Amino acid sequence: MEIRPLRGYRYAGSEARDISAVVAPPYDQISPEMQDRLYTMSRYNIVRVSHPKDATDKYRDARDVLNGWLADGVWSRDERPAIYPYHQTYTADGHLVTRMGFVALGEVSHYERGVVLPHERTHAGPKRDRMQLLEATAADIGLLFMLTADPGGELRRATTPIGDPIAEARDLKGELHRLWRLTEEAAVSHVRELMVARQVIIADGHHRYETAVAYAERHPDARHKLMAFFALEAPGLTILPNHRLVHGVQGFDFDDFVQMASRWFEVSPLADPLTVELDNRSIAVVAGTDAALLRLKPGARDHIAWPEKRSAAWRGLAVSILHEGLLRPLLGISDAKLDAKTHVDYTADRAEAIQLARDGKYQAAFLIAATTGEELQAIVHGGELLPQKSTHFYPKLLDGLVFHRLGE
């Protein structure tokens, strides 16, 4: 991966290091209620450009807002090119964890080159939206979350910051994000050399990455995209499961469903779905006051009608077993229905999934184990894509810590 330092644009509307009021989650994580909250936090919150409210021409509005900020010096460009160490400190399983990475410009290229590897499919609608915003603003705001192998820790050591951060912020969940600046030419060159031979996997940002590739074809001087790089082996690679919330299935009945599932799954009552430990062979289902634990029977995997050319690693994922062993054959939820978003919603919050099913807002919640970093690597390096919504990387990266103007 070819990377470059950048003269990043950073918030200059205050001398305070804490810029929590002007940062925002990635656009695809922002609900209408969250968008309203971000708008009220500051007239300079980056959401006004990254995810503007619907209007006659929201893309033009985003461009006008950004141009006004730059003209007024509210956001200003750093004087020297830099690589920006980026740390996220958060709580996982009751422990405080720091995920350490860095922000730089990375060259975009088609997946066929084998430099950047995807792990999920994309859809046309979000890419049209991001392209229209890019064409209007030329603002590269959203950080792509990229993973790369660093088994010896050399890359982490080369990007370990010294001194106090230049900016920090709390996200809407209270997690701490800090940014430093590395400008020494020798240090920057060393990081660039370390990255040259490395492949990267897209953790979050597939739509934005593919949009950037298409944009670079129209604008050859914009071949480098704002990316945040993190080590696959480092502490803090927290992947949460995306639990499934099922709705709109005609004639769904819990007792009938578990009876049908018992062909391939051992079924047992589940007293507390919140605390049950799940692995790749077990799935919990909650519907109203009912709950059951489904555990794949020995040998049953061989009788599931798997899609063609799927590896053993792919077939071993909890999410694959859920979709191909339960949702598709028993509830008729096909890939086309998943794409249409007519029957399944998602949440990484197990307690929320259970409560929504208990309250009857969904017909059922299906709780699964998380995909691990090792499973992700095995499938991606084998040339496959994971099933939809297989991963939820936590915490999300923040927009507004630093951004880039394409072509500069």
Residue pairs with C-beta under 8 A, 6 or more apart in sequence:
1 106
1 107
1 115
1 116
1 148
1 195
1 196
1 198
1 199
1 200
2 106
2 107
2 192
2 195
2 196
3 83
3 104
3 105
3 106
3 107
3 191
3 192
3 195
3 227
3 229
4 81
4 104
4 105
4 107
4 192
4 224
5 81
5 82
5 83
5 104
5 105
5 183
5 188
6 81
6 82
6 104
6 105
6 226
6 404
7 77
7 78
7 79
7 80
7 81
7 82
7 408
8 77
8 78
8 82
8 84
8 103
8 402
8 403
8 404
9 70
9 75
9 76
9 77
9 78
9 402
9 403
9 404
9 405
10 75
10 76
10 78
10 166
10 167
10 401
10 402
11 19
11 22
11 44
11 74
11 75
11 167
11 400
12 73
12 74
12 75
12 76
13 22
13 44
13 74
13 75
17 164
17 165
17 166
17 167
17 168
18 168
18 169
18 170
19 167
19 168
19 169
19 400
19 401
20 41
20 169
20 170
20 171
21 41
21 42
21 44
21 45
22 41
22 42
22 44
22 45
22 46
22 400
23 45
23 46
23 169
23 171
23 177
23 398
23 399
23 400
23 401
24 30
24 38
24 45
24 46
24 47
24 50
24 51
24 398
24 399
24 400
25 34
25 171
25 172
25 396
25 398
25 399
26 50
26 142
26 143
26 204
26 205
26 396
26 397
26 399
27 50
27 51
27 142
27 399
28 126
28 207
29 396
30 38
30 47
30 51
34 172
35 47
35 51
35 53
37 172
38 45
38 47
39 45
39 47
39 48
39 53
44 69
44 74
44 75
45 400
46 141
46 399
46 400
46 403
47 399
48 62
48 65
49 62
49 65
49 66
49 137
49 139
49 141
50 62
50 133
50 141
50 142
50 399
50 400
52 58
52 59
52 61
52 62
52 65
55 61
59 132
59 133
59 135
59 136
59 137
60 136
62 133
62 136
62 137
62 139
63 136
63 137
66 75
66 137
66 139
69 75
70 76
75 403
78 181
80 183
81 183
81 188
82 181
82 182
82 183
82 188
83 102
83 103
83 104
83 159
83 182
83 187
83 188
83 191
84 102
84 103
84 104
84 179
84 180
84 181
84 182
84 401
84 402
85 100
85 101
85 102
85 103
85 159
85 160
85 161
85 179
85 180
85 181
85 182
86 100
86 101
86 102
86 103
86 177
86 178
86 179
86 180
86 228
86 397
86 401
87 98
87 99
87 100
87 101
87 161
87 165
87 177
87 178
88 98
88 99
88 175
88 176
88 177
88 178
88 236
88 395
88 397
89 96
89 97
89 98
89 99
89 175
89 176
89 178
90 96
90 97
90 99
90 173
90 175
90 176
90 236
90 238
90 394
90 395
91 97
91 175
92 236
92 238
92 394
97 235
97 236
97 238
98 235
98 236
99 230
99 234
99 235
99 236
99 237
99 238
100 156
100 159
100 160
100 230
100 231
100 234
100 236
101 159
101 228
101 229
101 230
101 231
102 159
102 182
102 191
102 228
102 229
103 143
103 179
103 226
103 227
103 228
103 229
103 401
103 402
104 191
104 227
104 229
105 224
105 225
105 226
105 227
105 404
106 116
106 144
106 146
106 200
106 224
106 225
106 227
106 229
107 115
107 223
107 224
107 225
108 116
108 209
108 212
108 213
108 216
108 223
108 224
108 225
109 115
109 116
109 213
110 213
111 117
111 118
114 199
115 199
115 200
116 146
116 199
116 200
116 201
116 202
116 209
117 199
117 200
117 201
117 202
117 380
117 381
118 201
118 202
118 206
118 209
118 380
118 385
119 201
119 202
119 203
119 206
119 376
119 379
119 380
119 385
119 386
119 390
119 391
120 206
120 385
120 386
120 388
120 389
120 390
120 391
121 206
121 385
121 388
122 206
122 207
122 210
123 207
123 339
126 207
127 207
127 210
127 211
127 214
130 207
130 208
130 211
131 211
131 214
131 215
133 139
134 140
134 211
134 212
134 215
134 406
135 215
138 222
138 405
138 406
138 407
139 403
139 404
139 405
139 406
140 212
140 225
140 226
140 403
140 404
140 405
140 406
141 226
141 399
141 400
141 403
141 404
142 205
142 208
142 226
142 399
143 205
143 226
143 227
143 228
143 397
143 398
143 399
143 401
144 202
144 204
144 205
144 208
144 209
144 225
144 226
144 227
144 228
145 202
145 203
145 204
145 205
145 228
145 230
145 393
145 396
145 397
146 200
146 201
146 202
146 203
146 205
146 227
146 228
146 229
146 230
147 200
147 201
147 202
147 203
147 229
147 230
147 231
147 232
147 237
147 373
148 155
148 195
148 198
148 199
148 200
148 201
148 229
148 230
148 231
148 232
149 198
149 199
149 231
149 232
149 233
150 156
150 231
150 232
150 233
150 234
151 233
153 231
153 233
153 234
154 194
155 191
155 194
155 195
155 229
155 231
156 231
156 234
158 187
158 190
158 191
158 194
159 182
159 191
161 180
161 182
162 180
163 180
165 178
165 179
165 180
166 179
166 180
166 181
167 178
167 179
167 401
167 402
168 176
168 177
168 178
168 179
169 176
169 177
169 398
169 400
169 401
170 176
170 177
171 177
171 395
171 396
171 398
173 395
175 395
177 395
177 397
177 398
177 401
179 401
179 402
182 188
182 191
195 229
200 227
200 229
201 232
201 376
201 377
201 380
202 209
203 230
203 391
203 393
204 393
204 396
204 397
208 225
209 225
212 222
212 225
215 222
215 406
216 222
216 223
219 406
219 407
221 407
222 406
222 407
226 402
226 403
226 404
228 397
230 236
230 237
231 237
232 373
232 377
237 373
237 393
238 393
238 394
238 395
239 370
239 371
239 372
239 373
239 376
239 391
239 392
239 393
239 394
240 348
240 370
240 391
240 392
240 393
240 394
241 318
241 319
241 348
241 350
241 367
241 368
241 369
241 370
241 371
241 392
242 319
242 346
242 347
242 348
242 368
242 389
242 390
242 391
242 392
243 346
243 347
243 348
243 349
243 350
243 353
243 365
243 366
243 367
243 368
244 322
244 327
244 344
244 345
244 346
244 365
244 366
244 368
245 344
245 345
245 346
245 347
245 353
245 356
245 357
245 362
245 364
245 365
245 366
246 252
246 327
246 331
246 333
246 343
246 344
246 362
246 363
246 364
246 365
246 366
247 343
247 344
247 345
247 362
247 363
248 342
248 343
248 363
249 331
249 332
249 333
249 343
249 363
252 287
252 331
252 363
252 364
254 285
254 287
254 288
254 290
254 292
254 364
255 290
257 285
257 287
257 330
257 331
257 364
258 267
258 285
258 292
258 294
260 330
261 267
261 294
261 326
261 330
264 296
264 297
264 300
264 303
264 304
264 325
265 283
265 294
265 295
265 296
265 297
265 300
265 325
265 326
266 294
266 295
266 296
266 297
267 292
267 293
267 294
268 292
268 293
268 295
269 291
269 292
269 293
270 276
270 284
270 286
270 291
270 292
270 293
271 291
273 284
273 286
273 291
273 350
273 354
273 367
274 350
274 351
274 354
276 284
276 293
276 367
278 284
278 318
278 367
278 368
278 369
279 318
279 369
280 316
280 317
280 318
280 321
280 369
281 295
281 296
281 318
281 321
282 293
282 294
282 295
282 296
282 318
282 369
283 293
283 294
283 318
283 321
283 322
283 326
283 366
283 367
283 368
284 291
284 292
284 293
284 294
284 366
284 367
285 291
285 292
285 294
285 364
285 365
285 366
285 367
286 353
286 354
286 357
286 358
286 364
286 365
286 367
287 357
287 363
287 364
287 365
288 357
288 358
288 360
289 358
294 326
296 321
296 325
300 325
301 315
301 316
301 321
304 315
304 321
304 324
304 325
304 329
305 324
305 329
306 315
306 324
307 324
310 320
310 384
311 378
311 379
311 382
311 384
313 375
313 378
313 379
313 382
313 384
314 320
314 379
314 384
314 386
315 321
315 324
316 375
317 371
317 375
317 379
317 386
317 387
317 390
318 368
318 369
318 371
319 368
319 371
319 386
319 387
319 389
319 390
320 387
322 366
322 368
323 333
323 338
323 387
326 366
327 333
327 344
327 366
328 334
331 343
333 343
333 344
337 343
337 344
338 344
338 388
339 388
345 362
346 389
347 353
347 356
348 392
348 394
350 367
353 365
353 367
354 365
354 367
356 362
356 365
357 363
357 364
357 365
370 391
371 386
371 390
371 391
376 386
376 391
379 385
379 386
380 386
